Amino acid sequence: MSDRDPSLSTRDPEMARLIADENRREHETLRLIASENYASRAVIEATGSVLTNKYSEGYAKKRYYEGQEVIDQVEELAISRLKELFGRTAHGDKADIHVNVQPYSGSPANLAVYLAFCKPGDTVMGLALPAGGHLTHGHAVSITGKYFKSVPYGVRKEDHRIDMDEVRSLAKEHKPKLLWAGTTAYPRTLDWQAFRSIADEVGAILACDIAHISGLVAAGVHPSPIGIADVVTSTTHKTFRGPRGGMIFCKKAHADAIDKAVFPGLQGGPHNAATAGIAVAAKEALDPAFVDYAKAVVENAKHLAQKLVDRGFAVTTGGTDNHLMLVDMTSKGTTGKVASKALDKAGIVLNYNAVPFDPRKPFDPSGIRLGTAAVTARGMGRPEMDKLAAWMDEVAKAPADEGLLARIAGEIRELCNGFPAPGIRLG
Ligand SMILES: Cc1ncc(COP(=O)(O)O)c(C=O)c1O
């Protein structure tokens, strides 16, 4: 048997080595990318299981292939756990929540919303990408900006917060079919009810994208849009700590349109191993410890933001309400790209990012974006956030000092040895 079916390290040592290298890199660096996290060993096991072998086009009990007695249970378990979990913080009638766990990821989940509710050429509104919105909310380079008439809204110049007056006046002027509320680089709480009332005034479908904050929403640390919005989309691999995937929550009245949009509208067979991983992540998030985790994510982010402000970093909006912050590196005499490359060498991994009203180009912007979801999953807290702010300050002052970057990388390796990351296996 073993000859016919060797392990990865025997079959493909080159790939086994690359995976071992990534395990080590993830272990010995600080993961500050706001959209990333560590999936648990249990989630990774489910995601790497034989469930990857099975085709199951359709939905439970209505499939196009035979042999679904296990897969139907996997998908139904994922759905029932998500209903229980997100039902806890949802508004209104919990029995009116429909869940689809088949989107391959966050972008296909959002495309399903367009397919369910819009026709090409319809007007849609979403937060502009340079203001912290996502590509799939109507940005020009995305299919969503090419096939639909996109009217982006922004943030206020004075405080970099979403300008609800602008959202309302643009909505009244352009009468969108679909209004997106949801962000990819925005550090403040979103007022779902305010979006709902604007959508109601103009007869728009309200779609809330909680990709970044779904773990915080599940834990009740950020208000839930479920029960307020017509449809809520999310990735499953950010603060939620599942495998890469997507999920959609909607009112039952829209269940048929959403399900048909996902399959057969956009996709073929669902990725059943990912569905199993989502079910495991939902079970983990149902544990009371997950609420403590989500609270700690936000506490760490607030603390880190304050420490950076104290050191002269220009944190947009002056702080954060969620897991992430945006920092204008002009305040430190450098750019987002120079800083992020230097920080990466020092073991602090984040991304360069445009800040609101950024005068620089998107590929070489002024800012960086960082989040605390992953470092908190390792058990780090205030003392580690203090160290992080100090290291970031040192790097920002001397991004070309290779000796300094190497010294900090060594210190971070040592710190990380004391905080093993979930799911990471060192060879
Ligand atoms: C708000 C938001 N929506 C959708 C997505 C798309 O998710 P994916 O990259 O899984 O397609 C992201 C990803 O960063 C996001 O931040």
The ligand as an SDF file (V2000), in Angstrom:
LIG
                    3D

 16 16  0  0  0  0  0  0  0  0999 V2000
  -14.5270   42.8340    2.2370 C   0  0  0  0  0  0  0  0  0  0  0  0
  -14.0150   41.7280    1.3580 C   0  0  0  0  0  0  0  0  0  0  0  0
  -14.8620   41.1090    0.5350 N   0  0  0  0  0  0  0  0  0  0  0  0
  -14.4760   40.1190   -0.2750 C   0  0  0  0  0  0  0  0  0  0  0  0
  -13.1730   39.6970   -0.2780 C   0  0  0  0  0  0  0  0  0  0  0  0
  -12.7670   38.6640   -1.2830 C   0  0  0  0  0  0  0  0  0  0  0  0
  -12.3850   37.4770   -0.7380 O   0  0  0  0  0  0  0  0  0  0  0  0
  -11.4860   36.4410   -1.5590 P   0  0  0  0  0  0  0  0  0  0  0  0
  -10.1200   37.0380   -1.6080 O   0  0  0  0  0  0  0  0  0  0  0  0
  -11.5920   35.2260   -0.7230 O   0  0  0  0  0  0  0  0  0  0  0  0
  -12.1090   36.2830   -2.8940 O   0  0  0  0  0  0  0  0  0  0  0  0
  -12.2450   40.2860    0.5790 C   0  0  0  0  0  0  0  0  0  0  0  0
  -10.8490   39.8400    0.5850 C   0  0  0  0  0  0  0  0  0  0  0  0
   -9.9630   40.4120    1.0900 O   0  0  0  0  0  0  0  0  0  0  0  0
  -12.6840   41.3470    1.4110 C   0  0  0  0  0  0  0  0  0  0  0  0
  -11.8340   41.9910    2.2220 O   0  0  0  0  0  0  0  0  0  0  0  0
  1  2  1  0
  2  3  1  0
  2 15  2  0
  3  4  2  0
  4  5  1  0
  5  6  1  0
  5 12  2  0
  6  7  1  0
  7  8  1  0
  8  9  2  0
  8 10  1  0
  8 11  1  0
 12 13  1  0
 12 15  1  0
 13 14  2  0
 15 16  1  0
M  END
$$$$
